[in-house]
């Protein structure tokens, strides 16, 4: 039998009556029952094709839908108010839920530890530009513009105009450099050694100097032991009577403080353009105790009993001159190592790819 407008009106009233009597189901169940895909409203809407006065039928259905939506909203509000009434009493002394708290990145932890170790023996922590003049990064360190030693650093150059100006010195006063602009090319510093002459200038070329410079460095290298951005710490001591014994004692002190009692250092002859004499620095292996053997076999961690960590040496006279210091009156030593390299040699870490430190993988970082 064909549905009439009167039939539709009667069915609408039935739905409204039924809806007003719903008290045991929540708002989501009401929505599904009345407005869901197979809900009563959709089933009723299918009858409109049988009604002649479709315009009036459509208006009646729209009014019904609004009525259902309003009823559901009222039910939701009533239940929320009722829930709030039940929870009026709150114990303000009850402990809250602690939010998840992170921690410093492992490299930041290593930097703080390194700085603390050197501060205990009078070093002052400083930080100099990571984007610097070529002069501070190379030329002041006894590396002229065409010197082949520059090729070893795999340097990033900044695309800026070259504004080179001559560097002049007062021949009668080697401590004083004329205040002409440095200028020249701009580089991303490949090492923290650019801070050596800057520290001499900061102290008006007046020793004593005892500096540790910790900063980011950049080189065009990327593999399991190198990253294009890494951290170094640079030590510099300048005073009267400074010699290799002072350097060796500082290296031994750091090795034992950072890696534990019994760790030793050794220095091997090498060549760096800004130190003379120059040395490679090794620390004894903490796994095999520097013997090169573990459980009757060759130590798998070091292979030889020693780990190479970086370079050191006595400050070259030309570097002292570049900082306005008379090399006939003062001497000094310097050392510089990668923080990542130094840190990953710690006992128990077993990190065979330092790129993991910058992967951003929380599963890895949470271990520290």
Secondary structure in CASP SS format (residue, H / E / C, confidence):
PFRMAT SS
TARGET T0000
AUTHOR 0000-0000-0000
METHOD secondary structure of the structure
MODEL  1
X C 1.00
X C 1.00
X C 1.00
X C 1.00
X H 1.00
X H 1.00
X H 1.00
X H 1.00
X H 1.00
X H 1.00
X H 1.00
X H 1.00
X H 1.00
X H 1.00
X H 1.00
X H 1.00
X H 1.00
X H 1.00
X H 1.00
X H 1.00
X C 1.00
X C 1.00
X C 1.00
X C 1.00
X C 1.00
X C 1.00
X H 1.00
X H 1.00
X H 1.00
X H 1.00
X H 1.00
X H 1.00
X H 1.00
X H 1.00
X H 1.00
X C 1.00
X C 1.00
X C 1.00
X C 1.00
X H 1.00
X H 1.00
X H 1.00
X H 1.00
X H 1.00
X H 1.00
X H 1.00
X H 1.00
X H 1.00
X H 1.00
X H 1.00
X C 1.00
X C 1.00
X C 1.00
X H 1.00
X H 1.00
X H 1.00
X H 1.00
X H 1.00
X H 1.00
X H 1.00
X H 1.00
X H 1.00
X H 1.00
X H 1.00
X H 1.00
X H 1.00
X H 1.00
X H 1.00
X H 1.00
X H 1.00
X H 1.00
X H 1.00
X H 1.00
X H 1.00
X H 1.00
X H 1.00
X H 1.00
X H 1.00
X H 1.00
X H 1.00
X H 1.00
X H 1.00
X H 1.00
X H 1.00
X H 1.00
X H 1.00
X C 1.00
X C 1.00
X C 1.00
X C 1.00
X C 1.00
X C 1.00
X C 1.00
X C 1.00
X C 1.00
X C 1.00
X C 1.00
X C 1.00
X C 1.00
X C 1.00
X C 1.00
X C 1.00
X C 1.00
X C 1.00
X C 1.00
X H 1.00
X H 1.00
X H 1.00
X H 1.00
X H 1.00
X H 1.00
X H 1.00
X H 1.00
X H 1.00
X H 1.00
X H 1.00
X H 1.00
X H 1.00
X H 1.00
X C 1.00
X C 1.00
X C 1.00
X C 1.00
X E 1.00
X E 1.00
X E 1.00
X C 1.00
X C 1.00
X C 1.00
X C 1.00
X E 1.00
X E 1.00
X E 1.00
X H 1.00
X H 1.00
X H 1.00
X H 1.00
X C 1.00
X H 1.00
X H 1.00
X H 1.00
X C 1.00
X C 1.00
X C 1.00
X C 1.00
X C 1.00
X C 1.00
X H 1.00
X H 1.00
X H 1.00
X H 1.00
X H 1.00
X H 1.00
X C 1.00
X C 1.00
X E 1.00
X E 1.00
X E 1.00
X C 1.00
X C 1.00
X C 1.00
X C 1.00
X C 1.00
X C 1.00
X C 1.00
X C 1.00
X C 1.00
X C 1.00
X E 1.00
X C 1.00
X C 1.00
X C 1.00
X C 1.00
X C 1.00
X C 1.00
X C 1.00
X E 1.00
X C 1.00
X C 1.00
X C 1.00
X C 1.00
X C 1.00
X C 1.00
X C 1.00
X C 1.00
X E 1.00
X E 1.00
X E 1.00
X C 1.00
X C 1.00
X C 1.00
X H 1.00
X H 1.00
X H 1.00
X H 1.00
X H 1.00
X H 1.00
X H 1.00
X H 1.00
X H 1.00
X H 1.00
X H 1.00
X C 1.00
X C 1.00
X C 1.00
X C 1.00
X C 1.00
X C 1.00
X E 1.00
X E 1.00
X E 1.00
X E 1.00
X E 1.00
X E 1.00
X E 1.00
X E 1.00
X E 1.00
X E 1.00
X C 1.00
X C 1.00
X C 1.00
X C 1.00
X E 1.00
X C 1.00
X C 1.00
X E 1.00
X C 1.00
X C 1.00
X E 1.00
X E 1.00
X E 1.00
X E 1.00
X E 1.00
X E 1.00
X E 1.00
X E 1.00
X E 1.00
X E 1.00
X E 1.00
X C 1.00
X C 1.00
X C 1.00
X C 1.00
X H 1.00
X H 1.00
X H 1.00
X H 1.00
X H 1.00
X H 1.00
X H 1.00
X H 1.00
X H 1.00
X H 1.00
X H 1.00
X H 1.00
X H 1.00
X H 1.00
X H 1.00
X H 1.00
X C 1.00
X C 1.00
X C 1.00
X C 1.00
X C 1.00
X E 1.00
X E 1.00
X E 1.00
X E 1.00
X E 1.00
X E 1.00
X E 1.00
X E 1.00
X C 1.00
X C 1.00
X E 1.00
X E 1.00
X E 1.00
X E 1.00
X E 1.00
X E 1.00
X E 1.00
X E 1.00
X E 1.00
X E 1.00
X C 1.00
X C 1.00
X C 1.00
X C 1.00
X C 1.00
X C 1.00
X C 1.00
X C 1.00
X E 1.00
X E 1.00
X C 1.00
X C 1.00
X E 1.00
X E 1.00
X C 1.00
X C 1.00
X C 1.00
X C 1.00
X C 1.00
X C 1.00
X C 1.00
X E 1.00
X E 1.00
X E 1.00
X E 1.00
X E 1.00
X E 1.00
X E 1.00
X E 1.00
X E 1.00
X E 1.00
X C 1.00
X H 1.00
X H 1.00
X H 1.00
X H 1.00
X H 1.00
X H 1.00
X C 1.00
X C 1.00
X C 1.00
X C 1.00
X C 1.00
X C 1.00
X C 1.00
X C 1.00
X E 1.00
X E 1.00
X E 1.00
X E 1.00
X E 1.00
X E 1.00
X E 1.00
X E 1.00
X H 1.00
X H 1.00
X H 1.00
X H 1.00
X H 1.00
X H 1.00
X C 1.00
X C 1.00
X C 1.00
X C 1.00
X C 1.00
X C 1.00
X C 1.00
X C 1.00
X C 1.00
X H 1.00
X H 1.00
X H 1.00
X H 1.00
X H 1.00
X C 1.00
X C 1.00
X C 1.00
X H 1.00
X H 1.00
X H 1.00
X H 1.00
X C 1.00
X C 1.00
X C 1.00
END
